[in-house]
Amino acid sequence: MLLGKTKSIQWRITSILFATLGVTAAVIAIAAAGAAVGFWVWPPQPSSALGVSCGLIGGAIVFFEMAILPRKWFRGKRLGRTRAWMKWHIWMGLICLPIILIHAGFGFGGPLTTTTLVLFLAVTASGIWGLVMQQWLPQKMLAEIPGETVAVQINRLGDYHAIEAARLIDSLVTVPPEAETAEPMITGALAAELVGFRDEAVLPYLRLGNRSNSALAAQAEAEQRFARLRESVPPAARPALDRLEELVSLRRRWDSQARINFWLHNWLLLHLPLSVAMTGLMILHAVRALKYW
Ligand code: HEM
């Protein structure tokens, strides 16, 4: 998004962190240099010429940052390309940080300004965090999860697969009414072990995934248990076990996908409401400050 698609993930994440530090240090250095040649006083004061100018520029940038919302609501209209908007949103967000720090005189002030500044820092931090997640997770999702499915369908499909799994084990340890033999394919202790494995490990895992606390959530453990069972059953029963293992590994991939989706989007639950709250407080602060200036 910010840095091109061809570079490695580590490179892009490191660049985001360096860009944050670099932009912050550069803007503060320019302001300090301006003070050194006598343009303004240093350290900055919120009500000095430099402080008020930074406040006005920072406020304008915040309004620009918030303009990403109407841009999203009217996606169909010709309001510029999404990529360009995101690029500007990110760079202006980064530049805004040192400008606001200078405006605040590197302090917090009273309760209203402290709350506004803390919210601003939280919005910036969540934005940077989200950007890092966006570099890393989509690729991880593509690499790890070939059989993508929609998160809301995972539990319904899990129930469906649990029914299939129950039938598969039944077909090994019981005799179907239409069969001509009297004996099931698997009997005795092994049949009991299979039924126990089905009821205690496979079915809960297929229905509930990680929430079931089943040992099958760990891939290595699941592979080991299936390998052991495959060796103990007659060859004719192995395809049923193969299918069972396939269902279990599908569930594991879906859970992993749901987890990635959660991390890909959860930061917006901070970024969006905090940015709205911060903008509201910022307007209140600006109106009050200009009234008493
Ligand atoms: C360095 C600072 C910032 C970064 C890196 C950043 C990053 C992002 C990113 C990556 C999105 C994603 C949108 C998407 O994928 O759809 C976003 C959305 C947004 N950002 Fe920022 N942001 C920053 C600062 C700010 C600031 C200062 C504000 C407001 C004052 C702000 C307000 C918003 C809003 C309102 C959205 C739209 C939320 C939504 O999608 O519903 N951001 N930001």
py3Dmol code that shows the C-alpha trace and the ligand (Angstrom):
import py3Dmol

protein = """\
ATOM      1  CA  MET A   1       0.000   0.000   0.000  1.00  0.00           C
ATOM      2  CA  LEU A   2       2.509   2.548   1.235  1.00  0.00           C
ATOM      3  CA  LEU A   3       5.645   0.904  -0.012  1.00  0.00           C
ATOM      4  CA  GLY A   4       4.977  -1.218  -3.062  1.00  0.00           C
ATOM      5  CA  LYS A   5       4.137  -4.878  -3.267  1.00  0.00           C
ATOM      6  CA  THR A   6       7.385  -6.430  -4.387  1.00  0.00           C
ATOM      7  CA  LYS A   7       9.454  -6.014  -1.213  1.00  0.00           C
ATOM      8  CA  SER A   8       9.554  -8.620   1.556  1.00  0.00           C
ATOM      9  CA  ILE A   9       7.211  -8.309   4.513  1.00  0.00           C
ATOM     10  CA  GLN A  10      10.063  -7.644   6.965  1.00  0.00           C
ATOM     11  CA  TRP A  11      11.340  -4.887   4.710  1.00  0.00           C
ATOM     12  CA  ARG A  12       7.930  -3.242   4.514  1.00  0.00           C
ATOM     13  CA  ILE A  13       7.265  -3.445   8.274  1.00  0.00           C
ATOM     14  CA  THR A  14      10.718  -2.068   9.087  1.00  0.00           C
ATOM     15  CA  SER A  15      10.118   0.748   6.570  1.00  0.00           C
ATOM     16  CA  ILE A  16       6.846   1.686   8.269  1.00  0.00           C
ATOM     17  CA  LEU A  17       8.588   1.966  11.642  1.00  0.00           C
ATOM     18  CA  PHE A  18      11.508   3.906  10.158  1.00  0.00           C
ATOM     19  CA  ALA A  19       9.116   6.190   8.245  1.00  0.00           C
ATOM     20  CA  THR A  20       7.282   6.951  11.506  1.00  0.00           C
ATOM     21  CA  LEU A  21      10.470   7.752  13.404  1.00  0.00           C
ATOM     22  CA  GLY A  22      12.090   9.496  10.422  1.00  0.00           C
ATOM     23  CA  VAL A  23       9.139  11.806   9.658  1.00  0.00           C
ATOM     24  CA  THR A  24       8.740  12.654  13.359  1.00  0.00           C
ATOM     25  CA  ALA A  25      12.444  13.399  13.809  1.00  0.00           C
ATOM     26  CA  ALA A  26      12.661  15.376  10.529  1.00  0.00           C
ATOM     27  CA  VAL A  27       9.696  17.689  11.279  1.00  0.00           C
ATOM     28  CA  ILE A  28      10.911  18.345  14.840  1.00  0.00           C
ATOM     29  CA  ALA A  29      14.445  18.992  13.543  1.00  0.00           C
ATOM     30  CA  ILE A  30      13.122  21.506  10.952  1.00  0.00           C
ATOM     31  CA  ALA A  31      11.106  23.314  13.660  1.00  0.00           C
ATOM     32  CA  ALA A  32      14.123  23.385  15.970  1.00  0.00           C
ATOM     33  CA  ALA A  33      16.326  24.685  13.124  1.00  0.00           C
ATOM     34  CA  GLY A  34      13.773  27.434  12.459  1.00  0.00           C
ATOM     35  CA  ALA A  35      14.023  28.436  16.124  1.00  0.00           C
ATOM     36  CA  ALA A  36      17.824  28.382  15.935  1.00  0.00           C
ATOM     37  CA  VAL A  37      17.791  30.987  13.125  1.00  0.00           C
ATOM     38  CA  GLY A  38      15.324  33.109  15.045  1.00  0.00           C
ATOM     39  CA  PHE A  39      11.997  32.417  13.275  1.00  0.00           C
ATOM     40  CA  TRP A  40      10.288  31.412  16.528  1.00  0.00           C
ATOM     41  CA  VAL A  41      11.061  30.481  20.129  1.00  0.00           C
ATOM     42  CA  TRP A  42      12.041  27.046  21.391  1.00  0.00           C
ATOM     43  CA  PRO A  43      10.827  25.012  23.229  1.00  0.00           C
ATOM     44  CA  PRO A  44       7.460  25.596  21.547  1.00  0.00           C
ATOM     45  CA  GLN A  45       4.452  26.909  23.470  1.00  0.00           C
ATOM     46  CA  PRO A  46       0.879  26.020  22.389  1.00  0.00           C
ATOM     47  CA  SER A  47      -0.167  29.708  22.295  1.00  0.00           C
ATOM     48  CA  SER A  48       2.975  31.007  20.526  1.00  0.00           C
ATOM     49  CA  ALA A  49       2.945  31.780  16.797  1.00  0.00           C
ATOM     50  CA  LEU A  50       4.579  28.409  16.058  1.00  0.00           C
ATOM     51  CA  GLY A  51       2.211  26.593  18.460  1.00  0.00           C
ATOM     52  CA  VAL A  52      -0.950  28.113  16.980  1.00  0.00           C
ATOM     53  CA  SER A  53       0.273  27.546  13.400  1.00  0.00           C
ATOM     54  CA  CYS A  54       0.975  23.883  14.173  1.00  0.00           C
ATOM     55  CA  GLY A  55      -2.440  23.603  15.827  1.00  0.00           C
ATOM     56  CA  LEU A  56      -4.158  24.960  12.707  1.00  0.00           C
ATOM     57  CA  ILE A  57      -2.126  22.742  10.341  1.00  0.00           C
ATOM     58  CA  GLY A  58      -2.658  19.672  12.588  1.00  0.00           C
ATOM     59  CA  GLY A  59      -6.401  20.381  12.770  1.00  0.00           C
ATOM     60  CA  ALA A  60      -6.600  20.702   8.977  1.00  0.00           C
ATOM     61  CA  ILE A  61      -4.774  17.387   8.585  1.00  0.00           C
ATOM     62  CA  VAL A  62      -7.180  15.715  11.034  1.00  0.00           C
ATOM     63  CA  PHE A  63     -10.136  16.924   8.919  1.00  0.00           C
ATOM     64  CA  PHE A  64      -8.387  15.590   5.839  1.00  0.00           C
ATOM     65  CA  GLU A  65      -7.836  12.249   7.624  1.00  0.00           C
ATOM     66  CA  MET A  66     -11.525  12.085   8.514  1.00  0.00           C
ATOM     67  CA  ALA A  67     -12.476  12.823   4.890  1.00  0.00           C
ATOM     68  CA  ILE A  68     -11.663   9.161   4.247  1.00  0.00           C
ATOM     69  CA  LEU A  69     -15.101   8.404   5.732  1.00  0.00           C
ATOM     70  CA  PRO A  70     -17.283  10.298   3.215  1.00  0.00           C
ATOM     71  CA  ARG A  71     -14.915   8.972   0.544  1.00  0.00           C
ATOM     72  CA  LYS A  72     -15.874   5.421   1.675  1.00  0.00           C
ATOM     73  CA  TRP A  73     -19.592   6.192   1.869  1.00  0.00           C
ATOM     74  CA  PHE A  74     -19.622   7.545  -1.686  1.00  0.00           C
ATOM     75  CA  ARG A  75     -17.314   4.973  -3.167  1.00  0.00           C
ATOM     76  CA  GLY A  76     -19.154   4.963  -6.501  1.00  0.00           C
ATOM     77  CA  LYS A  77     -18.710   8.715  -7.050  1.00  0.00           C
ATOM     78  CA  ARG A  78     -15.596  10.132  -8.683  1.00  0.00           C
ATOM     79  CA  LEU A  79     -13.703  11.099  -5.541  1.00  0.00           C
ATOM     80  CA  GLY A  80     -10.256   9.849  -6.494  1.00  0.00           C
ATOM     81  CA  ARG A  81      -8.717   6.406  -6.357  1.00  0.00           C
ATOM     82  CA  THR A  82      -8.756   4.387  -3.137  1.00  0.00           C
ATOM     83  CA  ARG A  83      -5.025   3.684  -3.297  1.00  0.00           C
ATOM     84  CA  ALA A  84      -4.171   7.362  -3.660  1.00  0.00           C
ATOM     85  CA  TRP A  85      -6.474   8.230  -0.766  1.00  0.00           C
ATOM     86  CA  MET A  86      -4.833   5.617   1.448  1.00  0.00           C
ATOM     87  CA  LYS A  87      -1.335   6.803   0.547  1.00  0.00           C
ATOM     88  CA  TRP A  88      -2.208  10.386   1.453  1.00  0.00           C
ATOM     89  CA  HIS A  89      -4.054   9.250   4.575  1.00  0.00           C
ATOM     90  CA  ILE A  90      -1.004   7.382   5.827  1.00  0.00           C
ATOM     91  CA  TRP A  91       1.630  10.001   4.988  1.00  0.00           C
ATOM     92  CA  MET A  92      -0.459  12.894   6.318  1.00  0.00           C
ATOM     93  CA  GLY A  93      -1.162  10.836   9.467  1.00  0.00           C
ATOM     94  CA  LEU A  94       2.581  10.364   9.964  1.00  0.00           C
ATOM     95  CA  ILE A  95       3.327  14.073   9.381  1.00  0.00           C
ATOM     96  CA  CYS A  96       0.501  15.063  11.732  1.00  0.00           C
ATOM     97  CA  LEU A  97       2.159  13.348  14.709  1.00  0.00           C
ATOM     98  CA  PRO A  98       5.182  15.681  15.148  1.00  0.00           C
ATOM     99  CA  ILE A  99       3.067  18.718  14.203  1.00  0.00           C
ATOM    100  CA  ILE A 100       0.640  17.953  17.036  1.00  0.00           C
ATOM    101  CA  LEU A 101       3.523  17.203  19.443  1.00  0.00           C
ATOM    102  CA  ILE A 102       5.050  20.611  18.659  1.00  0.00           C
ATOM    103  CA  HIS A 103       1.636  22.275  18.949  1.00  0.00           C
ATOM    104  CA  ALA A 104       1.238  20.706  22.404  1.00  0.00           C
ATOM    105  CA  GLY A 105       4.697  21.947  23.411  1.00  0.00           C
ATOM    106  CA  PHE A 106       5.588  18.274  24.066  1.00  0.00           C
ATOM    107  CA  GLY A 107       3.206  18.301  27.045  1.00  0.00           C
ATOM    108  CA  PHE A 108      -0.340  17.270  27.863  1.00  0.00           C
ATOM    109  CA  GLY A 109      -1.937  20.345  29.468  1.00  0.00           C
ATOM    110  CA  GLY A 110      -5.352  20.218  31.165  1.00  0.00           C
ATOM    111  CA  PRO A 111      -7.958  17.412  31.218  1.00  0.00           C
ATOM    112  CA  LEU A 112      -9.486  18.258  27.799  1.00  0.00           C
ATOM    113  CA  THR A 113      -6.179  18.629  25.961  1.00  0.00           C
ATOM    114  CA  THR A 114      -4.752  15.558  27.734  1.00  0.00           C
ATOM    115  CA  THR A 115      -7.727  13.410  26.655  1.00  0.00           C
ATOM    116  CA  THR A 116      -7.567  14.760  23.102  1.00  0.00           C
ATOM    117  CA  LEU A 117      -3.825  14.133  22.839  1.00  0.00           C
ATOM    118  CA  VAL A 118      -4.040  10.632  24.332  1.00  0.00           C
ATOM    119  CA  LEU A 119      -6.820   9.790  21.835  1.00  0.00           C
ATOM    120  CA  PHE A 120      -4.754  11.252  18.996  1.00  0.00           C
ATOM    121  CA  LEU A 121      -1.750   9.120  19.987  1.00  0.00           C
ATOM    122  CA  ALA A 122      -4.001   6.040  20.234  1.00  0.00           C
ATOM    123  CA  VAL A 123      -5.482   6.743  16.768  1.00  0.00           C
ATOM    124  CA  THR A 124      -2.007   7.142  15.284  1.00  0.00           C
ATOM    125  CA  ALA A 125      -0.683   4.019  17.016  1.00  0.00           C
ATOM    126  CA  SER A 126      -3.695   1.936  15.928  1.00  0.00           C
ATOM    127  CA  GLY A 127      -3.299   3.232  12.349  1.00  0.00           C
ATOM    128  CA  ILE A 128       0.358   2.195  12.266  1.00  0.00           C
ATOM    129  CA  TRP A 129      -0.500  -1.143  13.859  1.00  0.00           C
ATOM    130  CA  GLY A 130      -3.244  -1.725  11.265  1.00  0.00           C
ATOM    131  CA  LEU A 131      -0.877  -0.864   8.462  1.00  0.00           C
ATOM    132  CA  VAL A 132       1.622  -3.427   9.786  1.00  0.00           C
ATOM    133  CA  MET A 133      -1.142  -6.062   9.977  1.00  0.00           C
ATOM    134  CA  GLN A 134      -2.117  -5.264   6.377  1.00  0.00           C
ATOM    135  CA  GLN A 135       1.437  -5.962   5.174  1.00  0.00           C
ATOM    136  CA  TRP A 136       1.730  -9.244   6.930  1.00  0.00           C
ATOM    137  CA  LEU A 137      -1.598 -11.029   7.236  1.00  0.00           C
ATOM    138  CA  PRO A 138      -3.022 -11.140   3.689  1.00  0.00           C
ATOM    139  CA  GLN A 139       0.108 -12.941   2.482  1.00  0.00           C
ATOM    140  CA  LYS A 140       0.026 -15.286   5.470  1.00  0.00           C
ATOM    141  CA  MET A 141      -3.605 -16.053   4.668  1.00  0.00           C
ATOM    142  CA  LEU A 142      -2.793 -16.881   1.046  1.00  0.00           C
ATOM    143  CA  ALA A 143       0.188 -19.012   2.024  1.00  0.00           C
ATOM    144  CA  GLU A 144      -1.493 -21.002   4.776  1.00  0.00           C
ATOM    145  CA  ILE A 145      -5.074 -21.374   3.731  1.00  0.00           C
ATOM    146  CA  PRO A 146      -5.802 -22.747   0.293  1.00  0.00           C
ATOM    147  CA  GLY A 147      -9.460 -23.624   1.034  1.00  0.00           C
ATOM    148  CA  GLU A 148     -10.800 -20.183   1.948  1.00  0.00           C
ATOM    149  CA  THR A 149     -14.288 -19.985   3.335  1.00  0.00           C
ATOM    150  CA  VAL A 150     -16.425 -17.196   4.705  1.00  0.00           C
ATOM    151  CA  ALA A 151     -15.905 -16.782   8.458  1.00  0.00           C
ATOM    152  CA  VAL A 152     -19.623 -16.835   9.312  1.00  0.00           C
ATOM    153  CA  GLN A 153     -20.043 -20.179   7.574  1.00  0.00           C
ATOM    154  CA  ILE A 154     -17.331 -21.953   9.547  1.00  0.00           C
ATOM    155  CA  ASN A 155     -19.574 -23.223  12.346  1.00  0.00           C
ATOM    156  CA  ARG A 156     -22.378 -24.322  10.025  1.00  0.00           C
ATOM    157  CA  LEU A 157     -19.925 -26.245   7.841  1.00  0.00           C
ATOM    158  CA  GLY A 158     -18.330 -27.664  11.000  1.00  0.00           C
ATOM    159  CA  ASP A 159     -21.704 -29.111  12.089  1.00  0.00           C
ATOM    160  CA  TYR A 160     -22.212 -30.528   8.636  1.00  0.00           C
ATOM    161  CA  HIS A 161     -18.777 -32.168   8.658  1.00  0.00           C
ATOM    162  CA  ALA A 162     -19.403 -33.540  12.173  1.00  0.00           C
ATOM    163  CA  ILE A 163     -22.427 -35.427  10.804  1.00  0.00           C
ATOM    164  CA  GLU A 164     -20.272 -36.852   8.012  1.00  0.00           C
ATOM    165  CA  ALA A 165     -17.535 -37.824  10.505  1.00  0.00           C
ATOM    166  CA  ALA A 166     -20.043 -39.575  12.804  1.00  0.00           C
ATOM    167  CA  ARG A 167     -21.359 -41.589   9.832  1.00  0.00           C
ATOM    168  CA  LEU A 168     -17.835 -42.536   8.743  1.00  0.00           C
ATOM    169  CA  ILE A 169     -16.950 -44.040  12.130  1.00  0.00           C
ATOM    170  CA  ASP A 170     -20.381 -45.698  12.361  1.00  0.00           C
ATOM    171  CA  SER A 171     -19.717 -47.405   9.059  1.00  0.00           C
ATOM    172  CA  LEU A 172     -16.572 -48.958  10.549  1.00  0.00           C
ATOM    173  CA  VAL A 173     -17.895 -50.147  13.904  1.00  0.00           C
ATOM    174  CA  THR A 174     -21.521 -51.089  13.127  1.00  0.00           C
ATOM    175  CA  VAL A 175     -23.207 -53.207  10.468  1.00  0.00           C
ATOM    176  CA  PRO A 176     -25.527 -51.228   8.202  1.00  0.00           C
ATOM    177  CA  PRO A 177     -28.994 -52.876   7.821  1.00  0.00           C
ATOM    178  CA  GLU A 178     -28.556 -53.449   4.080  1.00  0.00           C
ATOM    179  CA  ALA A 179     -25.128 -55.195   4.502  1.00  0.00           C
ATOM    180  CA  GLU A 180     -24.787 -58.907   3.927  1.00  0.00           C
ATOM    181  CA  THR A 181     -22.089 -59.597   6.539  1.00  0.00           C
ATOM    182  CA  ALA A 182     -22.892 -60.047  10.202  1.00  0.00           C
ATOM    183  CA  GLU A 183     -19.643 -58.566  11.550  1.00  0.00           C
ATOM    184  CA  PRO A 184     -18.674 -54.868  11.449  1.00  0.00           C
ATOM    185  CA  MET A 185     -15.289 -54.083   9.886  1.00  0.00           C
ATOM    186  CA  ILE A 186     -13.813 -53.175  13.306  1.00  0.00           C
ATOM    187  CA  THR A 187     -14.806 -54.744  16.631  1.00  0.00           C
ATOM    188  CA  GLY A 188     -13.664 -55.032  20.259  1.00  0.00           C
ATOM    189  CA  ALA A 189     -11.198 -52.684  21.910  1.00  0.00           C
ATOM    190  CA  LEU A 190     -10.244 -50.965  18.649  1.00  0.00           C
ATOM    191  CA  ALA A 191     -13.906 -50.171  17.887  1.00  0.00           C
ATOM    192  CA  ALA A 192     -14.293 -48.721  21.397  1.00  0.00           C
ATOM    193  CA  GLU A 193     -11.152 -46.650  20.894  1.00  0.00           C
ATOM    194  CA  LEU A 194     -12.475 -45.302  17.584  1.00  0.00           C
ATOM    195  CA  VAL A 195     -15.842 -44.401  19.103  1.00  0.00           C
ATOM    196  CA  GLY A 196     -14.063 -42.652  21.997  1.00  0.00           C
ATOM    197  CA  PHE A 197     -11.806 -40.778  19.560  1.00  0.00           C
ATOM    198  CA  ARG A 198     -14.861 -39.699  17.561  1.00  0.00           C
ATOM    199  CA  ASP A 199     -16.904 -38.517  20.560  1.00  0.00           C
ATOM    200  CA  GLU A 200     -14.142 -36.922  22.625  1.00  0.00           C
ATOM    201  CA  ALA A 201     -11.836 -35.493  19.986  1.00  0.00           C
ATOM    202  CA  VAL A 202     -13.182 -35.400  16.417  1.00  0.00           C
ATOM    203  CA  LEU A 203     -16.806 -34.308  16.799  1.00  0.00           C
ATOM    204  CA  PRO A 204     -16.166 -31.538  19.385  1.00  0.00           C
ATOM    205  CA  TYR A 205     -13.297 -30.232  17.249  1.00  0.00           C
ATOM    206  CA  LEU A 206     -15.302 -30.209  14.022  1.00  0.00           C
ATOM    207  CA  ARG A 207     -18.239 -28.470  15.730  1.00  0.00           C
ATOM    208  CA  LEU A 208     -16.365 -25.943  17.888  1.00  0.00           C
ATOM    209  CA  GLY A 209     -12.812 -25.739  16.535  1.00  0.00           C
ATOM    210  CA  ASN A 210     -10.298 -24.262  18.997  1.00  0.00           C
ATOM    211  CA  ARG A 211     -13.061 -23.593  21.552  1.00  0.00           C
ATOM    212  CA  SER A 212     -13.427 -27.368  22.041  1.00  0.00           C
ATOM    213  CA  ASN A 213      -9.951 -27.640  23.611  1.00  0.00           C
ATOM    214  CA  SER A 214      -9.482 -30.769  21.530  1.00  0.00           C
ATOM    215  CA  ALA A 215      -5.946 -32.074  21.115  1.00  0.00           C
ATOM    216  CA  LEU A 216      -6.634 -32.126  17.363  1.00  0.00           C
ATOM    217  CA  ALA A 217      -6.186 -28.340  17.236  1.00  0.00           C
ATOM    218  CA  ALA A 218      -2.436 -29.010  17.222  1.00  0.00           C
ATOM    219  CA  GLN A 219      -1.446 -30.276  13.787  1.00  0.00           C
ATOM    220  CA  ALA A 220       1.453 -32.456  14.997  1.00  0.00           C
ATOM    221  CA  GLU A 221      -0.693 -34.136  17.660  1.00  0.00           C
ATOM    222  CA  ALA A 222      -3.507 -34.777  15.145  1.00  0.00           C
ATOM    223  CA  GLU A 223      -1.093 -36.258  12.589  1.00  0.00           C
ATOM    224  CA  GLN A 224       0.341 -38.568  15.226  1.00  0.00           C
ATOM    225  CA  ARG A 225      -3.044 -39.831  16.403  1.00  0.00           C
ATOM    226  CA  PHE A 226      -4.304 -40.446  12.889  1.00  0.00           C
ATOM    227  CA  ALA A 227      -1.068 -42.212  11.893  1.00  0.00           C
ATOM    228  CA  ARG A 228      -1.360 -44.530  14.894  1.00  0.00           C
ATOM    229  CA  LEU A 229      -5.014 -45.339  14.188  1.00  0.00           C
ATOM    230  CA  ARG A 230      -4.316 -45.892  10.500  1.00  0.00           C
ATOM    231  CA  GLU A 231      -1.751 -48.525  11.415  1.00  0.00           C
ATOM    232  CA  SER A 232      -4.089 -50.389  13.735  1.00  0.00           C
ATOM    233  CA  VAL A 233      -7.157 -50.598  11.448  1.00  0.00           C
ATOM    234  CA  PRO A 234      -7.562 -53.012   8.515  1.00  0.00           C
ATOM    235  CA  PRO A 235      -6.578 -51.538   5.093  1.00  0.00           C
ATOM    236  CA  ALA A 236     -10.242 -51.298   4.013  1.00  0.00           C
ATOM    237  CA  ALA A 237     -10.918 -48.825   6.857  1.00  0.00           C
ATOM    238  CA  ARG A 238      -8.078 -46.454   5.946  1.00  0.00           C
ATOM    239  CA  PRO A 239      -9.935 -44.320   3.371  1.00  0.00           C
ATOM    240  CA  ALA A 240     -12.502 -43.463   6.069  1.00  0.00           C
ATOM    241  CA  LEU A 241      -9.704 -42.345   8.406  1.00  0.00           C
ATOM    242  CA  ASP A 242      -8.104 -40.342   5.578  1.00  0.00           C
ATOM    243  CA  ARG A 243     -11.369 -38.483   5.033  1.00  0.00           C
ATOM    244  CA  LEU A 244     -11.711 -37.896   8.775  1.00  0.00           C
ATOM    245  CA  GLU A 245      -8.228 -36.399   8.918  1.00  0.00           C
ATOM    246  CA  GLU A 246      -9.056 -34.225   5.926  1.00  0.00           C
ATOM    247  CA  LEU A 247     -12.153 -32.858   7.704  1.00  0.00           C
ATOM    248  CA  VAL A 248     -10.098 -32.131  10.825  1.00  0.00           C
ATOM    249  CA  SER A 249      -7.398 -30.300   8.869  1.00  0.00           C
ATOM    250  CA  LEU A 250     -10.051 -28.263   7.021  1.00  0.00           C
ATOM    251  CA  ARG A 251     -11.439 -27.122  10.380  1.00  0.00           C
ATOM    252  CA  ARG A 252      -7.939 -26.176  11.519  1.00  0.00           C
ATOM    253  CA  ARG A 253      -7.379 -24.096   8.378  1.00  0.00           C
ATOM    254  CA  TRP A 254     -10.718 -22.323   8.747  1.00  0.00           C
ATOM    255  CA  ASP A 255     -10.002 -21.454  12.374  1.00  0.00           C
ATOM    256  CA  SER A 256      -6.629 -20.111  11.388  1.00  0.00           C
ATOM    257  CA  GLN A 257      -8.324 -18.026   8.680  1.00  0.00           C
ATOM    258  CA  ALA A 258     -10.877 -16.666  11.168  1.00  0.00           C
ATOM    259  CA  ARG A 259      -8.029 -15.699  13.507  1.00  0.00           C
ATOM    260  CA  ILE A 260      -6.185 -13.890  10.720  1.00  0.00           C
ATOM    261  CA  ASN A 261      -9.359 -12.079   9.673  1.00  0.00           C
ATOM    262  CA  PHE A 262      -9.895 -10.978  13.257  1.00  0.00           C
ATOM    263  CA  TRP A 263      -6.389  -9.464  13.474  1.00  0.00           C
ATOM    264  CA  LEU A 264      -6.735  -7.930  10.030  1.00  0.00           C
ATOM    265  CA  HIS A 265      -9.825  -5.965  11.060  1.00  0.00           C
ATOM    266  CA  ASN A 266      -9.952  -5.627  14.869  1.00  0.00           C
ATOM    267  CA  TRP A 267      -7.678  -2.552  14.976  1.00  0.00           C
ATOM    268  CA  LEU A 268     -10.308  -0.611  12.990  1.00  0.00           C
ATOM    269  CA  LEU A 269     -12.615  -1.090  15.995  1.00  0.00           C
ATOM    270  CA  LEU A 270     -10.173   1.212  17.836  1.00  0.00           C
ATOM    271  CA  HIS A 271      -9.041   3.405  14.962  1.00  0.00           C
ATOM    272  CA  LEU A 272     -12.504   4.445  13.767  1.00  0.00           C
ATOM    273  CA  PRO A 273     -14.389   5.285  17.019  1.00  0.00           C
ATOM    274  CA  LEU A 274     -11.315   6.847  18.651  1.00  0.00           C
ATOM    275  CA  SER A 275     -10.722   9.056  15.602  1.00  0.00           C
ATOM    276  CA  VAL A 276     -14.349  10.240  15.699  1.00  0.00           C
ATOM    277  CA  ALA A 277     -14.139  10.932  19.468  1.00  0.00           C
ATOM    278  CA  MET A 278     -10.782  12.655  19.060  1.00  0.00           C
ATOM    279  CA  THR A 279     -12.055  14.922  16.269  1.00  0.00           C
ATOM    280  CA  GLY A 280     -15.048  15.920  18.443  1.00  0.00           C
ATOM    281  CA  LEU A 281     -12.801  16.785  21.404  1.00  0.00           C
ATOM    282  CA  MET A 282     -10.349  18.560  19.114  1.00  0.00           C
ATOM    283  CA  ILE A 283     -13.114  20.858  17.797  1.00  0.00           C
ATOM    284  CA  LEU A 284     -14.237  21.576  21.371  1.00  0.00           C
ATOM    285  CA  HIS A 285     -10.639  22.329  22.384  1.00  0.00           C
ATOM    286  CA  ALA A 286     -10.098  24.596  19.368  1.00  0.00           C
ATOM    287  CA  VAL A 287     -13.308  26.577  19.959  1.00  0.00           C
ATOM    288  CA  ARG A 288     -12.437  27.056  23.644  1.00  0.00           C
ATOM    289  CA  ALA A 289      -8.825  27.949  22.957  1.00  0.00           C
ATOM    290  CA  LEU A 290      -9.671  30.488  20.229  1.00  0.00           C
ATOM    291  CA  LYS A 291     -12.299  32.084  22.514  1.00  0.00           C
ATOM    292  CA  TYR A 292      -9.738  32.761  25.259  1.00  0.00           C
ATOM    293  CA  TRP A 293      -6.738  33.460  23.024  1.00  0.00           C
TER     294      TRP A 293
END
"""
ligand_1 = """\
43
HEM
C 0.040 7.460 11.088
C -1.214 7.637 11.227
C -2.293 6.811 10.562
C -2.223 5.647 9.850
C -0.982 4.831 9.523
C -3.579 5.290 9.474
C -3.919 4.167 8.744
C -5.184 3.846 8.368
C -5.516 2.720 7.555
C -4.511 1.668 7.038
C -6.859 2.725 7.380
C -7.549 1.608 6.619
C -8.657 1.701 5.922
C -9.036 0.460 5.146
O -8.238 -0.453 4.993
O -10.155 0.501 4.714
C -7.381 3.879 8.069
C -8.705 4.252 8.116
C -9.192 5.363 8.790
N -8.447 6.285 9.496
Fe -6.441 6.264 9.724
N -4.417 6.251 9.945
C -3.668 7.192 10.615
C -4.128 8.325 11.245
C -5.439 8.700 11.333
C -5.922 9.902 11.979
C -5.018 10.947 12.654
C -7.278 9.898 11.834
C -8.290 10.884 12.290
C -8.112 11.877 12.995
C -7.659 8.716 11.115
C -8.941 8.341 10.787
C -9.303 7.247 10.028
C -10.652 6.901 9.649
C -11.901 7.693 10.035
C -10.581 5.738 8.879
C -11.737 4.991 8.223
C -12.176 3.857 9.095
C -13.024 2.867 8.351
O -12.506 2.196 7.479
O -14.202 2.773 8.640
N -6.511 7.990 10.810
N -6.331 4.559 8.665
"""
view = py3Dmol.view(width=600, height=400)
view.addModel(protein, "pdb")
view.setStyle({"model": 0}, {"cartoon": {"style": "trace"}})
view.addModel(ligand_1, "xyz")
view.setStyle({"model": 1}, {"stick": {}})
view.zoomTo()
view.show()
